């Protein structure tokens, strides 16, 4: 019990590392030439992969020792996770941020089988969905801010395949410039102003 409480406290203590790293990357971006981009990218890949792995192990251990585990869970893993429900929750969270920032937010339509479930870590899917939807909301909001037209809705499609699950987020925010495509999966690239 003592060990579980200690590692739980360690996990909580390090909750703000990602926002702090984002600030650091932003500062780095401002005063940097393109010389060491590969080295920085490799370092951040190793750092974040290690962080995800450690936090997953801590979270799994803590949840396995939870005296009142939620239904259908094995530690962090929800054996009957609904991607539709996670998408809905992540969308609501992202829309609230958009409302706070812009005063309004485009609608979000989610399509798929509401009864479909699969085993996964809901917090991981929530974070991925939240970030994608937040980006879509920002792009659409900024594109239609001075328009007389109502901002078109963002669409999320959840599809159950034979071997995998595909979740598609699409919007009419204008996309990414072709010149930016080679850099979209780097830490120092953003379409945000």
C-alpha positions as a LaTeX table, in Angstrom:
\begin{tabular}{lrrr}
\hline
Residue & $x$ (\AA) & $y$ (\AA) & $z$ (\AA) \\
\hline
Unk1 & 0.00 & 0.00 & 0.00 \\
Unk2 & 2.83 & 2.38 & 0.87 \\
Unk3 & 4.60 & 1.66 & $-2.43$ \\
Unk4 & 1.39 & 2.16 & $-4.40$ \\
Unk5 & 0.73 & 5.51 & $-2.68$ \\
Unk6 & 4.33 & 6.62 & $-3.28$ \\
Unk7 & 4.32 & 5.92 & $-7.02$ \\
Unk8 & 0.85 & 7.43 & $-7.32$ \\
Unk9 & 2.25 & 10.63 & $-5.78$ \\
Unk10 & 5.21 & 10.53 & $-8.19$ \\
Unk11 & 2.82 & 10.28 & $-11.14$ \\
Unk12 & 0.71 & 13.20 & $-9.90$ \\
Unk13 & 3.82 & 15.28 & $-9.14$ \\
Unk14 & 4.91 & 14.98 & $-12.78$ \\
Unk15 & 1.53 & 15.85 & $-14.33$ \\
Unk16 & 2.75 & 19.27 & $-15.49$ \\
Unk17 & 5.82 & 18.01 & $-17.38$ \\
Unk18 & 4.16 & 18.00 & $-20.82$ \\
Unk19 & 2.99 & 21.66 & $-20.65$ \\
Unk20 & 6.44 & 22.64 & $-19.35$ \\
Unk21 & 8.11 & 20.77 & $-22.23$ \\
Unk22 & 5.77 & 22.51 & $-24.70$ \\
Unk23 & 6.85 & 25.89 & $-23.33$ \\
Unk24 & 10.47 & 24.83 & $-23.63$ \\
Unk25 & 10.00 & 23.70 & $-27.22$ \\
Unk26 & 8.29 & 27.03 & $-28.03$ \\
Unk27 & 11.23 & 28.97 & $-26.59$ \\
Unk28 & 13.66 & 26.72 & $-28.42$ \\
Unk29 & 11.81 & 27.32 & $-31.68$ \\
Unk30 & 12.14 & 31.10 & $-31.36$ \\
Unk31 & 15.90 & 31.23 & $-30.98$ \\
Unk32 & 17.00 & 28.37 & $-33.17$ \\
Unk33 & 18.30 & 27.67 & $-36.62$ \\
Unk34 & 17.43 & 24.40 & $-38.35$ \\
Unk35 & 20.78 & 22.74 & $-37.58$ \\
Unk36 & 19.97 & 20.27 & $-34.80$ \\
Unk37 & 16.36 & 19.43 & $-35.64$ \\
Unk38 & 16.95 & 15.69 & $-36.06$ \\
Unk39 & 18.78 & 15.47 & $-32.74$ \\
Unk40 & 16.03 & 17.39 & $-30.93$ \\
Unk41 & 13.32 & 15.28 & $-32.58$ \\
Unk42 & 15.05 & 12.04 & $-31.55$ \\
Unk43 & 15.52 & 13.29 & $-27.97$ \\
Unk44 & 11.85 & 14.27 & $-27.67$ \\
Unk45 & 10.72 & 10.96 & $-29.18$ \\
Unk46 & 12.79 & 9.04 & $-26.60$ \\
Unk47 & 11.66 & 11.32 & $-23.77$ \\
Unk48 & 7.93 & 11.05 & $-24.54$ \\
Unk49 & 8.02 & 7.32 & $-25.30$ \\
Unk50 & 9.78 & 6.72 & $-21.98$ \\
Unk51 & 7.30 & 8.97 & $-20.16$ \\
Unk52 & 4.29 & 7.19 & $-21.66$ \\
Unk53 & 5.73 & 3.79 & $-20.75$ \\
Unk54 & 6.55 & 4.75 & $-17.16$ \\
Unk55 & 3.20 & 6.46 & $-16.59$ \\
Unk56 & 1.40 & 3.44 & $-18.09$ \\
Unk57 & 3.23 & 1.06 & $-15.72$ \\
Unk58 & 2.56 & 3.28 & $-12.69$ \\
Unk59 & $-1.09$ & 3.77 & $-13.65$ \\
Unk60 & $-1.59$ & 0.06 & $-14.29$ \\
Unk61 & $-0.07$ & $-0.85$ & $-10.91$ \\
Unk62 & $-2.12$ & 1.77 & $-9.05$ \\
Unk63 & $-5.37$ & 0.75 & $-10.76$ \\
Unk64 & $-4.72$ & $-2.97$ & $-10.17$ \\
Unk65 & $-4.56$ & $-2.11$ & $-6.47$ \\
Unk66 & $-7.76$ & $-0.06$ & $-6.53$ \\
Unk67 & $-10.14$ & $-1.63$ & $-4.00$ \\
Unk68 & $-13.18$ & $-0.48$ & $-6.02$ \\
Unk69 & $-12.24$ & $-0.85$ & $-9.69$ \\
Unk70 & $-14.69$ & 0.43 & $-12.30$ \\
Unk71 & $-16.72$ & $-2.17$ & $-14.14$ \\
Unk72 & $-15.04$ & $-3.86$ & $-17.14$ \\
Unk73 & $-11.52$ & $-2.74$ & $-16.28$ \\
Unk74 & $-8.25$ & $-4.54$ & $-15.78$ \\
Unk75 & $-6.06$ & $-1.85$ & $-14.33$ \\
Unk76 & $-5.90$ & 1.00 & $-16.84$ \\
Unk77 & $-7.41$ & $-1.10$ & $-19.62$ \\
Unk78 & $-11.14$ & $-0.86$ & $-20.19$ \\
Unk79 & $-12.19$ & $-4.17$ & $-21.73$ \\
Unk80 & $-15.38$ & $-2.69$ & $-23.24$ \\
Unk81 & $-14.32$ & 0.85 & $-24.10$ \\
Unk82 & $-16.74$ & 2.72 & $-26.36$ \\
Unk83 & $-14.81$ & 4.87 & $-28.84$ \\
Unk84 & $-18.03$ & 6.79 & $-29.51$ \\
Unk85 & $-18.31$ & 7.73 & $-25.84$ \\
Unk86 & $-14.63$ & 8.70 & $-25.63$ \\
Unk87 & $-14.98$ & 10.80 & $-28.81$ \\
Unk88 & $-18.05$ & 12.51 & $-27.34$ \\
Unk89 & $-16.27$ & 13.32 & $-24.06$ \\
Unk90 & $-13.10$ & 14.52 & $-25.78$ \\
Unk91 & $-15.20$ & 16.67 & $-28.13$ \\
Unk92 & $-17.07$ & 18.27 & $-25.24$ \\
Unk93 & $-13.76$ & 19.06 & $-23.52$ \\
Unk94 & $-12.27$ & 20.54 & $-26.69$ \\
Unk95 & $-15.41$ & 22.59 & $-27.42$ \\
Unk96 & $-15.32$ & 24.09 & $-23.93$ \\
Unk97 & $-11.74$ & 25.28 & $-24.58$ \\
Unk98 & $-12.82$ & 26.68 & $-27.96$ \\
Unk99 & $-15.77$ & 28.52 & $-26.33$ \\
Unk100 & $-13.43$ & 29.97 & $-23.72$ \\
Unk101 & $-10.93$ & 31.13 & $-26.36$ \\
Unk102 & $-13.26$ & 32.34 & $-29.15$ \\
Unk103 & $-16.70$ & 32.74 & $-27.57$ \\
Unk104 & $-18.23$ & 30.09 & $-29.85$ \\
Unk105 & $-17.41$ & 26.67 & $-31.26$ \\
Unk106 & $-18.45$ & 24.69 & $-34.33$ \\
Unk107 & $-20.77$ & 21.74 & $-33.86$ \\
Unk108 & $-19.31$ & 18.24 & $-33.83$ \\
Unk109 & $-21.11$ & 15.28 & $-35.40$ \\
Unk110 & $-19.99$ & 11.78 & $-34.42$ \\
Unk111 & $-20.87$ & 8.79 & $-36.61$ \\
Unk112 & $-20.51$ & 5.10 & $-35.85$ \\
Unk113 & $-22.04$ & 2.18 & $-34.01$ \\
Unk114 & $-22.80$ & 3.33 & $-30.44$ \\
Unk115 & $-22.76$ & $-0.29$ & $-29.21$ \\
Unk116 & $-19.26$ & $-1.01$ & $-30.58$ \\
Unk117 & $-16.58$ & $-1.54$ & $-27.90$ \\
Unk118 & $-13.01$ & $-2.82$ & $-27.79$ \\
Unk119 & $-10.30$ & $-3.15$ & $-25.13$ \\
Unk120 & $-8.12$ & $-0.04$ & $-24.86$ \\
Unk121 & $-6.87$ & 2.64 & $-22.48$ \\
Unk122 & $-9.61$ & 5.32 & $-22.48$ \\
Unk123 & $-7.33$ & 8.11 & $-21.19$ \\
Unk124 & $-4.93$ & 7.57 & $-24.10$ \\
Unk125 & $-7.69$ & 7.67 & $-26.72$ \\
Unk126 & $-9.26$ & 10.68 & $-25.00$ \\
Unk127 & $-6.01$ & 12.64 & $-25.20$ \\
Unk128 & $-5.49$ & 11.81 & $-28.89$ \\
Unk129 & $-9.09$ & 12.66 & $-29.77$ \\
Unk130 & $-9.02$ & 15.85 & $-27.69$ \\
Unk131 & $-5.89$ & 17.13 & $-29.47$ \\
Unk132 & $-7.20$ & 16.32 & $-32.95$ \\
Unk133 & $-10.61$ & 17.85 & $-32.29$ \\
Unk134 & $-9.04$ & 20.91 & $-30.63$ \\
Unk135 & $-6.92$ & 21.47 & $-33.75$ \\
Unk136 & $-9.98$ & 21.09 & $-36.00$ \\
Unk137 & $-12.02$ & 23.48 & $-33.90$ \\
Unk138 & $-9.26$ & 26.10 & $-33.99$ \\
Unk139 & $-8.83$ & 25.79 & $-37.76$ \\
Unk140 & $-12.55$ & 26.03 & $-38.50$ \\
Unk141 & $-13.11$ & 28.83 & $-35.99$ \\
Unk142 & $-10.24$ & 30.92 & $-37.38$ \\
Unk143 & $-11.29$ & 30.31 & $-40.98$ \\
Unk144 & $-14.91$ & 31.36 & $-40.40$ \\
Unk145 & $-14.40$ & 34.04 & $-37.73$ \\
Unk146 & $-15.02$ & 36.94 & $-40.13$ \\
Unk147 & $-17.51$ & 35.09 & $-42.33$ \\
Unk148 & $-21.27$ & 35.57 & $-42.54$ \\
Unk149 & $-21.57$ & 31.79 & $-42.90$ \\
Unk150 & $-22.12$ & 29.50 & $-39.95$ \\
Unk151 & $-18.99$ & 27.44 & $-39.31$ \\
Unk152 & $-19.51$ & 23.93 & $-40.73$ \\
Unk153 & $-19.50$ & 21.04 & $-38.28$ \\
Unk154 & $-16.52$ & 18.83 & $-37.58$ \\
Unk155 & $-17.15$ & 15.18 & $-38.37$ \\
Unk156 & $-15.81$ & 12.23 & $-36.42$ \\
Unk157 & $-16.28$ & 8.78 & $-37.94$ \\
Unk158 & $-15.59$ & 5.64 & $-35.92$ \\
Unk159 & $-15.25$ & 2.52 & $-38.09$ \\
Unk160 & $-14.73$ & $-1.04$ & $-36.86$ \\
Unk161 & $-12.52$ & $-2.93$ & $-39.30$ \\
Unk162 & $-11.61$ & $-6.61$ & $-39.49$ \\
Unk163 & $-8.25$ & $-6.09$ & $-37.79$ \\
Unk164 & $-8.37$ & $-2.54$ & $-36.53$ \\
Unk165 & $-10.43$ & 0.49 & $-35.58$ \\
Unk166 & $-10.25$ & 3.67 & $-37.63$ \\
Unk167 & $-11.25$ & 7.04 & $-36.24$ \\
Unk168 & $-11.40$ & 9.86 & $-38.76$ \\
Unk169 & $-11.65$ & 13.52 & $-37.79$ \\
Unk170 & $-12.48$ & 15.82 & $-40.71$ \\
Unk171 & $-13.17$ & 19.52 & $-40.92$ \\
Unk172 & $-13.37$ & 22.43 & $-43.33$ \\
Unk173 & $-10.65$ & 24.47 & $-41.66$ \\
Unk174 & $-8.53$ & 24.78 & $-44.77$ \\
Unk175 & $-6.02$ & 22.00 & $-44.16$ \\
Unk176 & $-2.27$ & 22.19 & $-43.95$ \\
Unk177 & $-0.23$ & 23.92 & $-46.61$ \\
Unk178 & 1.48 & 21.42 & $-48.91$ \\
Unk179 & 4.85 & 22.95 & $-47.97$ \\
Unk180 & 4.18 & 22.02 & $-44.33$ \\
Unk181 & 3.31 & 18.35 & $-44.94$ \\
Unk182 & 6.87 & 17.00 & $-44.55$ \\
Unk183 & 7.03 & 18.58 & $-41.07$ \\
Unk184 & 3.60 & 17.73 & $-39.64$ \\
Unk185 & 4.93 & 15.01 & $-37.36$ \\
Unk186 & 7.75 & 17.10 & $-35.94$ \\
Unk187 & 7.66 & 18.81 & $-32.57$ \\
Unk188 & 8.59 & 22.24 & $-33.88$ \\
Unk189 & 5.83 & 22.58 & $-36.49$ \\
Unk190 & 2.40 & 24.05 & $-35.96$ \\
Unk191 & $-0.26$ & 25.67 & $-38.11$ \\
Unk192 & $-1.36$ & 27.77 & $-35.13$ \\
Unk193 & $-0.36$ & 31.40 & $-35.11$ \\
\hline
\end{tabular}
